Amino acid sequence: QILCVKLCGNLKYNQSHLYSTVVPPDEITVNYRHGLPLITLTLPSRQERCQFVVKPMLSTVGSFLQDLQNEDRGVKTAAVLTADGHEIPASTLMEILLMNDFKLVINKITYDVQCPKKEKRSMEHTTEMENVKSLVHRLFTALHLEEFQKKREHHLLEKIDHLKGQLQPLEQIKAGIEARSEAKASGLLWAGLALLSVQGGTLAWLTWWVYSWDIMEPVTYFITFANSMVFFAYFIVTRQDYTYSAVKSRQFLHFFHKKSQQQHFDVVQYNKLKEDLAE
């Protein structure tokens, strides 16, 4: 922003706070007040002296010229040139412009502007300013950290309560589905044990009561080979070793997802809520 200061005696607000003073020469001057550059010039249409307070690190040449035209509609054209006549881009910061003398062209009238040289800050002064800035930052952090932590804690507790409220009905449905899935998976294992028991008992009955071992030996060989083919087929289909724990876990998940669809239990939403609560 550029603060435009009128020197008419009456306080007025246009784009900025205006105050009056008297600068009689009809020329453009650059002075420093409270560490900020003060560009004083005569408005062409009203013939009034006006001061523009510039913030060097924020203002650009383009914004300065735009504020100049907004202040005086009589300014049809405005440009900034270097001392040797080259035009300065509108994106140039005012801090860079005010390092050297320049020319200001208003309505095809060229004004030579001489910029006062600012004294370079000593290393001690620069170090002192940096220490002050660091101290202010630490004080601000110390004064506001506890308040920020309390606000953050209150916000997180509210979010946790909200997530727990959403999870409570889902947890009840999930517990029922898990119980039924666990029962089905365990029942499947017991069924496998019963099948193997029946198979072993049948082979023993055929060996000792109906036929002899000479007849039943090739039968038991082919039955054992068939069981091995079943286990190998399981590995090809599932890409998992045939272990009882892996089979039970796989069947449990199968029953769980099937039952979840029947009861419209959204597994994706449940997992998302659990991840948010853990975070």
Residue pairs with C-beta under 8 A, 6 or more apart in sequence:
1 15
1 16
1 55
1 58
1 59
1 63
2 15
2 16
2 52
2 53
2 54
2 55
2 59
2 63
2 64
2 67
3 15
3 16
3 17
3 52
3 53
3 54
3 55
4 14
4 15
4 16
4 18
4 50
4 51
4 52
4 53
4 67
4 71
5 16
5 17
5 18
5 19
5 38
5 50
5 51
5 52
5 53
6 12
6 14
6 18
6 19
6 20
6 48
6 50
6 51
7 20
7 21
7 22
7 23
7 40
7 48
7 49
7 50
7 51
8 20
8 48
9 20
10 20
11 18
11 19
11 20
12 18
14 70
14 71
15 67
15 70
15 71
16 53
21 51
22 49
23 29
23 40
23 49
23 51
26 42
27 41
27 42
27 111
28 39
28 40
28 41
28 104
28 111
28 112
28 113
29 39
29 40
29 41
29 113
29 114
30 37
30 38
30 39
30 40
30 98
30 113
30 114
30 115
30 116
31 37
31 38
31 40
31 116
32 38
32 116
32 118
33 53
36 53
36 54
36 55
36 56
37 53
37 54
37 56
37 94
37 98
38 51
38 52
38 53
38 54
39 51
39 52
39 54
39 64
39 113
40 49
40 50
40 51
40 52
41 49
41 50
41 52
41 104
41 106
41 111
42 48
42 49
42 50
43 49
43 50
43 71
43 72
43 74
43 75
44 72
44 74
44 75
44 106
44 107
44 109
45 72
45 73
45 74
45 75
46 72
46 74
50 71
50 72
52 64
52 67
52 68
54 64
54 94
54 98
55 94
56 93
56 94
56 95
56 98
57 93
57 95
59 93
59 94
60 90
60 91
60 92
60 93
60 94
61 80
61 88
61 89
61 90
61 91
61 92
61 93
61 94
61 97
62 90
62 91
64 80
64 94
65 78
65 79
65 80
65 90
68 75
68 78
68 106
69 75
69 78
74 107
75 106
75 107
76 107
77 105
77 106
77 107
77 108
78 104
78 105
78 106
78 107
79 87
79 104
79 105
80 87
80 88
80 97
80 102
80 103
80 104
80 105
81 87
81 88
81 102
81 103
81 104
81 105
81 110
82 88
82 100
82 102
82 103
83 100
83 101
83 102
83 103
85 103
88 97
88 102
98 115
99 115
100 115
101 112
101 113
101 114
101 115
102 113
102 115
103 110
103 111
103 112
103 113
104 110
104 111
104 113
105 111
121 129
159 276
160 277
163 273
163 276
163 277
164 277
166 273
167 270
167 273
167 274
167 277
170 265
170 266
170 269
170 270
170 273
173 263
173 265
174 265
174 270
177 256
177 259
177 260
177 263
177 265
178 256
180 255
180 259
181 252
181 253
181 255
181 256
181 259
182 252
184 251
184 252
184 255
185 248
185 251
185 252
185 255
186 248
188 248
188 251
189 244
189 247
189 248
199 223
203 216
203 219
203 220
203 223
206 216
206 219
207 213
207 216
231 242
234 240
234 242
234 247
235 241
235 242
238 250
240 246
240 250
257 267
259 265
260 266
260 267
